[in-house]
Amino acid sequence: MTRNERYTFDADSPSPLCDRRTQTRMKALALFASRGFQQVSLRELGNHLGISAGSLYNHFESKETLLFELVEDLYEELLEPVLSQSPTKLDQGARVREFISRHIALQKLKHDQFQLAELELRNLSVEHLAQIESLRGQYELRLLNLLSMPDTPIYKSAVRGLMSLLNSLPTCEADTPLTDEHHLELATGMTLGVLAAARQTSKSMSAPVIAMRVARNV
């Protein structure tokens, strides 16, 4: 079931069942984010949702599946605009700023889901974790493509670390007097810095290989 199927309903004829499902998931999300997924028992989850523990599985397949769907929804929402984005003539700095602007705007709306995506993936099944890793990989690869960066292990590792760092910014921001513009400047600068470091590392690693090839041809 996709995010749209879970959460979207006809505004002219809203489905009470769909609306109730959305409210149930959002309440569960808030509880997981505040208490930690592992710390929430089925009894506590049921009490929080106003559902008896024995009836929980009438509302979702399992607690782990609910966690998976909440994180999956986040990555599908992150991917939606970047997958449809057309090539742009903007310079690299402007492209990074545009990408990061969308990312942190969603963070403000989906802080709890970002928290689950960074801290609770260890609680997913092997199958569900693989699906989330695939979605995250698509998102990170899209950033590399937008910036015309090569899809190499160095750049992929740099972007993977960068995303975790960016995803933690909303938590840090709560303790600092950052304006929205300062937040965007900080995140954009971090991104450009990480990519510059990856570029330099890539050059350093390729230099001995080039030198060896030249020596063989002498």
PABAFI-567061 format. One line per field, with one value per residue: residue number from 1; z, x, y of N, C-alpha, C in turn. Coordinates in Angstrom, 2 decimals, always signed. Example, Ala and Ser with C-alpha at 12.3 -4.5 7.8 and 13.67 -1.06 7.14 Angstrom:
num	(1;2);
n.w	(+7.80;+7.08);
n.u	(+13.19;+12.85);
n.v	(-5.69;-2.25);
ca.w	(+7.80;+7.14);
ca.u	(+12.30;+13.67);
ca.v	(-4.50;-1.06);
c.w	(+7.80;+7.87);
c.u	(+13.20;+12.90);
c.v	(-3.30;+0.03);
***
This chain:
num	(1;2;3;4;5;6;7;8;9;10;11;12;13;14;15;16;17;18;19;20;21;22;23;24;25;26;27;28;29;30;31;32;33;34;35;36;37;38;39;40;41;42;43;44;45;46;47;48;49;50;51;52;53;54;55;56;57;58;59;60;61;62;63;64;65;66;67;68;69;70;71;72;73;74;75;76;77;78;79;80;81;82;83;84;85;86;87;88;89;90;91;92;93;94;95;96;97;98;99;100;101;102;103;104;105;106;107;108;109;110;111;112;113;114;115;116;117;118;119;120;121;122;123;124;125;126;127;128;129;130;131;132;133;134;135;136;137;138;139;140;141;142;143;144;145;146;147;148;149;150;151;152;153;154;155;156;157;158;159;160;161;162;163;164;165;166;167;168;169;170;171;172;173;174;175;176;177;178;179;180;181;182;183;184;185;186;187;188;189;190;191;192;193;194;195;196;197;198;199;200;201;202;203;204;205;206;207;208;209;210;211;212;213;214;215;216;217;218);
n.w	(+0.00;-0.91;+0.09;-0.69;-0.91;+1.74;+3.08;+1.60;+0.76;-0.76;-0.83;-1.21;-0.47;+2.14;+3.69;+6.66;+7.78;+6.56;+7.47;+10.21;+10.30;+9.53;+11.69;+13.74;+13.00;+13.16;+15.87;+16.91;+15.79;+17.14;+19.71;+19.44;+18.75;+21.02;+23.14;+22.24;+20.07;+20.91;+23.59;+23.79;+24.64;+23.44;+24.94;+26.02;+23.63;+22.68;+24.70;+24.34;+21.85;+22.27;+21.86;+22.42;+23.45;+22.31;+20.00;+18.36;+16.08;+14.24;+13.15;+12.19;+10.70;+12.29;+15.02;+14.14;+11.37;+11.23;+12.03;+9.87;+7.73;+8.41;+8.13;+5.49;+4.21;+4.62;+3.05;+0.52;+0.23;+0.28;-2.07;-4.11;-5.25;-6.22;-8.06;-10.15;-10.96;-13.37;-15.39;-14.56;-15.23;-13.24;-11.11;-9.19;-6.41;-6.21;-6.98;-4.93;-2.78;-3.49;-3.41;-0.70;+0.56;+0.09;+1.47;+4.23;+4.68;+4.67;+6.88;+8.99;+9.01;+9.35;+11.59;+13.59;+12.06;+10.65;+12.81;+13.56;+11.24;+11.41;+13.89;+14.50;+12.67;+13.14;+14.28;+12.35;+10.22;+8.28;+5.60;+5.42;+6.14;+3.99;+1.97;+2.82;+2.76;+0.03;-0.90;+0.39;-0.77;-3.43;-3.11;-2.22;-4.40;-6.30;-5.48;-6.03;-8.81;-9.55;-8.99;-10.73;-9.92;-9.67;-9.46;-7.29;-4.78;-2.87;-3.11;-2.67;-0.04;+1.23;+0.81;+2.13;+4.84;+5.04;+4.81;+7.19;+8.96;+8.19;+8.75;+11.48;+12.15;+12.77;+15.47;+16.73;+16.11;+17.77;+20.09;+19.50;+18.32;+15.52;+12.51;+9.82;+7.44;+8.26;+9.01;+6.52;+5.19;+6.74;+6.37;+3.59;+3.28;+4.72;+3.08;+0.62;+1.58;+2.41;-0.05;-1.43;+0.06;-0.51;-3.20;-3.15;-1.76;-3.55;-5.67;-4.42;-3.95;-6.51;-7.63;-7.01;-8.50;-11.12;-11.35;-11.18;-13.50;-15.41;-14.87;-15.65;-18.35;-19.12);
n.u	(+0.85;+0.61;+1.81;-0.10;-2.40;-2.74;-3.21;-4.68;-7.81;-11.03;-11.90;-14.45;-16.02;-15.27;-13.73;-14.63;-13.27;-10.72;-9.82;-9.77;-7.83;-5.57;-5.35;-4.87;-2.35;-0.77;-0.91;+0.36;+2.88;+3.75;+3.96;+5.92;+8.11;+8.48;+8.83;+10.41;+10.73;+11.14;+10.53;+7.84;+5.13;+2.68;+0.37;+0.62;+0.63;-1.93;-3.51;-2.78;-3.82;-6.45;-7.48;-8.19;-5.70;-6.03;-7.37;-5.69;-4.44;-6.40;-6.23;-3.66;-1.02;+1.22;+3.25;+5.83;+5.46;+3.93;+5.82;+7.60;+5.93;+5.54;+8.12;+8.63;+6.68;+7.78;+10.17;+9.10;+7.71;+9.83;+11.13;+9.32;+9.18;+11.85;+12.25;+10.70;+11.84;+13.20;+16.22;+18.44;+19.82;+21.06;+23.82;+26.11;+26.00;+23.50;+21.81;+22.22;+21.25;+18.54;+17.71;+18.27;+16.64;+14.05;+14.27;+14.72;+12.43;+10.49;+11.36;+10.61;+7.91;+7.67;+9.08;+9.06;+8.91;+11.33;+13.01;+12.41;+13.30;+16.04;+16.80;+15.46;+15.63;+16.89;+15.06;+13.52;+12.39;+14.45;+13.62;+11.97;+13.82;+15.58;+13.97;+13.61;+16.26;+16.67;+14.94;+16.09;+18.60;+17.92;+17.13;+19.48;+21.13;+19.85;+20.47;+23.24;+23.10;+21.77;+23.71;+25.64;+27.56;+29.82;+28.73;+30.14;+31.79;+33.02;+31.70;+29.08;+29.24;+29.87;+27.56;+25.70;+26.52;+26.20;+23.40;+22.45;+23.53;+22.27;+19.65;+19.61;+19.63;+17.17;+16.70;+18.95;+18.50;+16.45;+17.65;+19.08;+19.32;+18.54;+17.48;+15.13;+16.45;+19.14;+19.35;+19.02;+21.28;+23.33;+22.89;+23.20;+25.87;+27.16;+26.58;+27.86;+30.46;+30.95;+30.73;+32.84;+34.98;+34.73;+35.32;+38.01;+39.16;+38.66;+40.31;+42.80;+42.96;+42.98;+45.31;+47.76;+47.14;+47.07;+49.71;+51.00;+50.12;+51.29;+53.98;+54.17;+53.94;+56.21);
n.v	(-1.20;+2.16;+5.49;+7.43;+5.87;+5.18;+7.58;+9.46;+10.83;+11.41;+14.72;+15.69;+13.65;+12.42;+9.61;+8.18;+6.03;+6.07;+8.58;+8.13;+6.16;+7.60;+9.40;+7.56;+6.52;+8.81;+9.41;+7.17;+7.54;+9.88;+8.87;+6.82;+8.43;+10.02;+8.22;+6.15;+3.42;+0.71;+0.88;+1.11;-0.72;-3.11;-2.87;-0.28;+1.15;+0.57;+1.76;+4.43;+4.93;+4.51;+2.02;-1.38;-3.76;-6.26;-5.68;-4.31;-5.41;-5.39;-2.98;-2.51;-4.44;-5.25;-4.04;-3.53;-3.40;-1.10;+0.82;+0.56;+1.45;+4.12;+5.19;+4.53;+6.09;+8.62;+8.63;+8.20;+10.56;+12.38;+11.63;+12.12;+14.89;+15.21;+13.19;+13.95;+16.24;+18.41;+18.67;+21.36;+24.64;+25.94;+26.95;+24.87;+25.50;+26.80;+24.74;+22.89;+24.39;+24.62;+21.93;+21.27;+23.10;+22.14;+19.74;+20.44;+21.89;+19.94;+18.55;+20.22;+19.83;+17.10;+16.16;+14.10;+11.76;+11.87;+11.49;+8.84;+7.60;+7.91;+6.84;+4.45;+2.37;-0.01;-1.63;-2.73;-5.40;-7.66;-7.68;-5.38;-3.42;-3.56;-2.54;+0.10;+0.98;+0.87;+2.90;+5.11;+5.05;+5.67;+8.31;+9.56;+9.03;+10.53;+13.11;+13.14;+12.88;+15.25;+17.07;+16.41;+14.59;+11.79;+8.37;+6.85;+4.77;+6.51;+9.03;+8.19;+7.25;+9.63;+11.16;+9.57;+9.82;+12.57;+12.92;+11.78;+13.59;+15.99;+15.29;+15.39;+18.00;+19.47;+18.75;+19.83;+22.46;+23.26;+24.02;+26.23;+29.67;+29.74;+31.20;+30.54;+31.10;+31.10;+28.43;+27.18;+28.20;+27.08;+24.30;+24.11;+24.95;+22.91;+20.73;+21.39;+21.48;+18.81;+17.47;+18.68;+17.71;+14.99;+15.03;+15.84;+13.72;+11.67;+12.44;+12.24;+9.50;+8.51;+9.44;+7.87;+5.59;+6.55;+7.36;+4.90;+3.64;+5.29;+4.80;+2.14;+2.36;+3.58);
ca.w	(+0.00;-1.02;+0.98;-1.11;-0.57;+3.18;+3.70;+0.76;+0.54;-1.53;+0.04;-1.36;+0.17;+2.98;+4.30;+8.10;+8.08;+6.16;+8.36;+11.50;+10.13;+9.54;+13.07;+14.51;+12.65;+13.65;+17.32;+17.14;+15.44;+18.24;+20.86;+19.13;+18.74;+22.37;+24.08;+21.64;+19.56;+21.73;+24.93;+23.72;+24.60;+22.75;+25.86;+26.06;+22.33;+22.64;+25.59;+23.73;+20.68;+22.64;+21.28;+23.28;+22.92;+21.49;+18.74;+17.61;+14.79;+13.31;+12.61;+11.44;+10.68;+13.46;+15.43;+13.27;+10.07;+11.40;+11.98;+8.48;+6.88;+8.75;+7.53;+4.04;+3.80;+4.62;+1.89;-0.69;+0.13;-0.10;-3.44;-5.09;-6.04;-6.89;-9.20;-11.24;-11.24;-14.65;-15.32;-14.43;-15.59;-12.06;-10.71;-8.18;-5.14;-6.28;-7.03;-3.57;-1.96;-3.87;-2.89;+0.76;+0.98;+0.13;+2.50;+5.58;+4.80;+5.06;+8.25;+9.92;+9.06;+9.64;+12.49;+14.26;+11.09;+10.43;+13.99;+13.44;+10.11;+11.80;+15.15;+14.77;+11.58;+13.66;+14.73;+11.18;+9.74;+7.20;+4.36;+5.47;+6.15;+2.62;+1.20;+3.22;+2.25;-1.40;-1.06;+0.80;-1.81;-4.58;-2.76;-2.19;-5.78;-7.01;-5.14;-6.81;-10.22;-9.70;-8.89;-11.73;-9.21;-10.07;-8.56;-6.82;-3.33;-2.06;-3.11;-2.05;+1.41;+1.69;+0.83;+3.19;+6.10;+4.99;+5.07;+8.62;+9.61;+7.90;+9.42;+12.91;+12.34;+13.48;+16.91;+17.16;+15.91;+18.89;+21.17;+18.98;+17.77;+14.07;+11.69;+8.69;+6.47;+8.81;+8.93;+5.13;+4.88;+7.42;+5.71;+2.25;+3.45;+5.11;+1.90;-0.30;+2.21;+2.35;-1.44;-1.77;+0.71;-1.27;-4.46;-2.86;-1.41;-4.79;-6.41;-3.70;-4.12;-7.91;-8.01;-7.07;-9.58;-12.36;-11.36;-11.44;-14.90;-16.17;-14.69;-16.44;-19.78;-19.41);
ca.u	(+0.00;+1.43;+1.46;-1.36;-3.50;-2.93;-3.55;-5.45;-9.20;-11.77;-12.34;-15.88;-16.70;-14.23;-14.00;-14.33;-12.30;-9.41;-9.47;-9.45;-6.55;-4.55;-5.21;-4.25;-0.93;-0.09;-0.79;+1.40;+4.14;+4.14;+4.35;+7.22;+9.15;+8.71;+9.20;+11.30;+9.92;+11.28;+9.99;+6.37;+4.50;+1.39;-0.65;+0.74;+0.21;-3.38;-4.06;-2.54;-4.69;-7.83;-7.86;-7.78;-4.53;-6.48;-7.93;-4.70;-4.12;-7.47;-5.91;-2.41;-0.51;+2.07;+3.91;+6.99;+4.95;+3.52;+7.06;+8.06;+5.08;+5.79;+9.40;+8.45;+5.93;+8.69;+11.07;+8.30;+7.42;+11.09;+11.49;+8.32;+9.55;+13.15;+12.17;+10.02;+12.56;+13.90;+17.58;+18.44;+21.06;+21.60;+25.15;+26.05;+25.56;+22.06;+21.12;+22.27;+20.34;+17.18;+17.49;+18.26;+15.47;+12.90;+14.53;+14.52;+11.04;+9.75;+11.77;+9.81;+6.56;+7.73;+10.22;+9.00;+9.22;+12.78;+13.63;+12.27;+14.12;+17.44;+17.08;+14.70;+15.69;+17.38;+13.91;+12.80;+12.76;+15.44;+12.93;+11.55;+15.01;+16.09;+13.11;+13.92;+17.59;+16.53;+14.35;+17.08;+19.63;+17.41;+17.13;+20.87;+21.63;+19.26;+21.28;+24.47;+22.78;+21.44;+24.95;+26.57;+28.63;+29.89;+28.14;+31.25;+31.68;+33.42;+30.62;+27.89;+29.48;+29.80;+26.15;+25.03;+26.82;+25.62;+21.97;+22.26;+23.86;+21.19;+18.42;+19.70;+19.62;+16.01;+16.89;+19.92;+17.95;+15.57;+18.47;+19.85;+18.46;+18.68;+16.33;+14.98;+17.50;+20.41;+19.27;+19.26;+22.68;+24.16;+22.72;+23.79;+27.32;+27.58;+26.48;+28.95;+31.73;+31.09;+30.97;+34.20;+35.89;+34.65;+36.04;+39.43;+39.54;+38.65;+41.52;+43.97;+43.00;+43.24;+46.66;+48.73;+46.77;+47.52;+51.18;+51.41;+49.88;+52.32;+55.25;+54.14;+54.04;+57.52);
ca.v	(+0.00;+3.37;+6.59;+8.04;+4.96;+5.17;+8.85;+10.35;+10.50;+12.41;+15.81;+15.88;+12.52;+11.84;+8.32;+8.19;+4.98;+6.57;+9.67;+7.53;+5.47;+8.64;+9.88;+6.49;+6.45;+10.00;+9.26;+6.16;+8.20;+10.77;+8.04;+6.20;+9.46;+10.53;+7.17;+5.17;+2.32;-0.50;+1.11;+1.14;-2.04;-3.14;-2.36;+1.18;+1.66;+0.49;+2.78;+5.74;+5.06;+4.28;+0.73;-2.48;-4.45;-7.37;-5.19;-3.54;-6.00;-5.06;-1.66;-2.63;-5.82;-5.44;-2.79;-3.34;-2.96;+0.30;+1.60;+0.53;+2.29;+5.53;+5.58;+4.43;+7.28;+9.77;+8.59;+8.39;+11.99;+13.03;+11.29;+12.56;+16.07;+15.13;+12.28;+14.65;+17.49;+18.46;+19.23;+22.81;+25.30;+26.62;+26.48;+23.81;+26.05;+27.06;+23.45;+22.35;+25.19;+24.26;+20.58;+21.30;+23.88;+21.22;+18.73;+20.95;+22.30;+18.73;+18.24;+21.00;+19.25;+15.67;+15.96;+12.80;+10.71;+11.91;+10.90;+7.39;+7.15;+7.91;+6.14;+3.23;+1.40;-1.29;-2.41;-3.25;-6.73;-7.63;-7.33;-3.98;-2.59;-3.53;-1.64;+1.48;+1.29;+1.12;+4.24;+6.10;+5.04;+6.41;+9.74;+10.00;+8.99;+11.66;+14.28;+13.05;+13.15;+16.66;+17.84;+15.86;+13.90;+10.38;+7.37;+6.01;+4.51;+7.67;+10.02;+7.59;+7.25;+11.03;+11.58;+8.82;+10.50;+13.91;+12.84;+11.57;+14.86;+16.94;+14.85;+15.69;+19.45;+20.01;+18.57;+20.83;+23.79;+23.61;+24.58;+27.37;+30.72;+29.79;+31.55;+29.63;+31.41;+30.60;+26.97;+26.82;+28.50;+26.08;+23.00;+24.21;+24.97;+21.56;+19.86;+21.74;+21.10;+17.35;+17.09;+19.11;+16.76;+13.75;+15.27;+15.86;+12.35;+10.89;+12.80;+11.70;+8.05;+8.17;+9.88;+6.76;+4.68;+7.17;+7.32;+3.53;+3.37;+6.01;+4.09;+0.90;+2.69;+4.18);
c.w	(+0.00;-0.03;+0.60;-0.77;+0.92;+3.69;+2.88;+0.64;-0.15;-0.60;-0.03;-0.69;+1.05;+3.61;+5.78;+8.47;+7.75;+7.09;+9.73;+11.44;+10.18;+10.95;+13.94;+14.26;+13.21;+15.17;+17.66;+16.85;+16.58;+19.44;+20.62;+19.22;+20.15;+23.33;+23.55;+21.27;+20.48;+23.10;+24.95;+23.61;+23.83;+23.64;+25.93;+24.74;+22.23;+23.49;+24.97;+22.57;+21.02;+22.05;+22.23;+22.63;+22.00;+20.14;+17.87;+16.21;+13.80;+12.60;+11.84;+11.65;+11.90;+13.83;+14.53;+11.88;+10.13;+11.35;+10.55;+7.60;+7.16;+8.12;+6.01;+3.50;+3.67;+3.37;+0.58;-0.89;-0.23;-1.58;-4.47;-5.88;-6.79;-8.09;-10.41;-11.65;-12.55;-14.46;-15.29;-14.81;-14.41;-11.74;-9.54;-6.84;-5.11;-6.30;-5.65;-2.68;-2.23;-3.28;-1.37;+1.28;+1.08;+1.27;+3.89;+5.78;+5.23;+6.48;+9.28;+10.09;+9.58;+10.60;+13.10;+13.30;+10.75;+11.61;+13.92;+12.35;+10.47;+12.98;+15.29;+13.67;+12.05;+14.11;+13.58;+10.85;+8.61;+5.90;+4.33;+5.46;+4.74;+1.76;+1.53;+2.69;+0.75;-1.66;-0.71;-0.24;-3.05;-4.32;-2.79;-3.59;-6.58;-6.72;-5.94;-8.28;-10.47;-9.71;-9.86;-11.06;-9.62;-8.99;-8.15;-5.32;-2.46;-1.97;-2.44;-0.53;+1.98;+1.80;+1.90;+4.55;+6.17;+5.34;+6.55;+9.39;+9.41;+8.65;+10.91;+13.18;+13.06;+14.99;+17.46;+17.13;+17.10;+20.02;+20.72;+18.34;+16.25;+13.41;+10.56;+7.67;+6.96;+8.74;+7.52;+4.75;+5.50;+6.69;+4.31;+2.33;+3.84;+3.90;+0.92;+0.26;+2.14;+0.93;-1.90;-1.17;-0.04;-2.58;-4.24;-2.53;-2.65;-5.62;-5.76;-3.91;-5.56;-8.34;-8.05;-8.21;-10.92;-12.47;-11.69;-12.92;-15.78;-16.08;-15.53;-17.92;-20.14;-19.92);
c.u	(+0.88;+0.96;+0.13;-2.56;-3.78;-3.59;-4.48;-6.89;-9.88;-12.30;-13.85;-16.68;-15.70;-14.67;-13.66;-13.26;-10.89;-8.93;-9.06;-8.11;-5.40;-4.30;-4.52;-2.76;-0.16;+0.07;+0.30;+2.77;+4.63;+4.62;+5.71;+8.35;+9.48;+9.24;+10.28;+10.50;+9.95;+10.63;+8.46;+5.83;+3.19;+0.28;-0.61;+0.27;-1.31;-4.04;-3.93;-3.50;-6.17;-8.39;-7.39;-6.62;-4.93;-7.01;-6.92;-4.48;-5.27;-7.18;-4.60;-1.85;+0.32;+2.68;+5.10;+6.56;+4.51;+4.74;+7.58;+7.25;+5.30;+7.08;+9.31;+7.71;+6.85;+9.55;+10.31;+7.97;+8.67;+11.40;+10.56;+8.74;+10.87;+13.12;+11.53;+10.74;+13.33;+15.31;+17.53;+19.80;+21.67;+22.99;+25.01;+25.52;+24.05;+21.27;+21.09;+21.26;+18.88;+16.81;+17.33;+17.05;+14.24;+13.05;+14.20;+13.10;+10.19;+10.11;+10.92;+8.42;+6.57;+8.86;+10.21;+9.34;+10.71;+13.50;+13.56;+13.20;+15.60;+17.74;+16.47;+14.78;+16.15;+16.24;+13.08;+13.26;+13.77;+14.80;+12.54;+12.74;+15.59;+15.26;+13.40;+15.29;+17.54;+15.96;+15.37;+18.19;+19.20;+17.47;+18.55;+21.48;+21.09;+20.02;+22.57;+24.21;+22.49;+22.69;+26.02;+27.79;+28.64;+29.30;+29.23;+31.11;+32.03;+32.27;+29.36;+28.04;+29.36;+28.36;+25.38;+25.26;+26.20;+24.13;+21.67;+22.52;+22.75;+19.91;+18.42;+19.61;+18.37;+16.13;+17.85;+19.32;+17.09;+16.34;+19.28;+18.93;+18.59;+17.37;+16.23;+16.10;+18.86;+20.47;+19.60;+20.72;+23.62;+24.10;+23.34;+25.32;+27.87;+27.62;+27.62;+30.30;+31.98;+31.41;+32.37;+35.24;+35.91;+35.42;+37.55;+39.95;+39.62;+39.90;+42.76;+44.10;+43.35;+44.66;+47.67;+48.43;+47.26;+49.03;+51.68;+51.23;+50.92;+53.65;+55.31;+54.35;+55.39;+58.48);
c.v	(+1.25;+4.42;+7.21;+7.18;+4.97;+6.44;+9.75;+9.89;+11.67;+13.48;+16.03;+14.77;+11.79;+10.53;+8.39;+7.17;+5.45;+7.66;+9.13;+6.80;+6.47;+9.13;+8.83;+6.42;+7.65;+9.96;+8.25;+6.75;+9.07;+9.98;+7.39;+7.22;+9.92;+9.46;+6.23;+3.93;+1.10;-0.34;+1.08;-0.28;-1.96;-2.59;-0.83;+1.80;+1.67;+1.56;+4.18;+6.00;+4.90;+3.00;-0.37;-3.22;-5.59;-6.96;-4.46;-4.09;-5.90;-3.73;-1.65;-4.03;-6.15;-4.10;-2.49;-2.87;-1.50;+1.21;+1.69;+1.49;+3.78;+6.02;+5.54;+5.66;+8.49;+9.77;+8.72;+9.87;+12.79;+12.83;+11.91;+13.80;+15.92;+14.20;+12.96;+15.93;+17.40;+19.01;+20.75;+23.37;+26.06;+26.10;+25.52;+24.33;+26.28;+25.76;+22.79;+23.08;+24.82;+22.89;+20.59;+22.08;+23.00;+20.22;+19.27;+21.50;+21.11;+18.32;+18.97;+20.42;+17.82;+15.31;+14.56;+11.67;+10.69;+11.26;+9.37;+6.86;+7.08;+6.98;+4.76;+2.17;+0.03;-2.19;-2.97;-4.66;-6.58;-7.17;-5.86;-3.03;-2.46;-2.58;-0.18;+1.89;+1.57;+2.51;+5.33;+6.20;+5.81;+7.92;+10.30;+10.02;+10.16;+12.95;+14.28;+13.39;+14.62;+17.53;+17.36;+15.23;+12.42;+9.45;+6.38;+5.79;+5.71;+8.68;+9.47;+7.55;+8.66;+11.49;+10.84;+9.47;+11.88;+13.89;+12.62;+12.85;+15.88;+16.58;+15.14;+17.19;+19.98;+19.88;+19.61;+22.22;+24.23;+24.28;+25.79;+28.39;+30.86;+30.23;+30.53;+29.84;+30.92;+29.07;+26.50;+27.07;+27.46;+24.75;+23.01;+24.20;+23.61;+20.64;+20.12;+21.32;+19.60;+16.89;+17.51;+18.16;+15.43;+13.87;+15.22;+14.46;+11.47;+11.17;+12.19;+10.20;+7.66;+8.52;+8.73;+5.79;+5.23;+7.10;+5.92;+3.18;+4.06;+5.27;+2.80;+1.17;+3.31;+3.11);
***
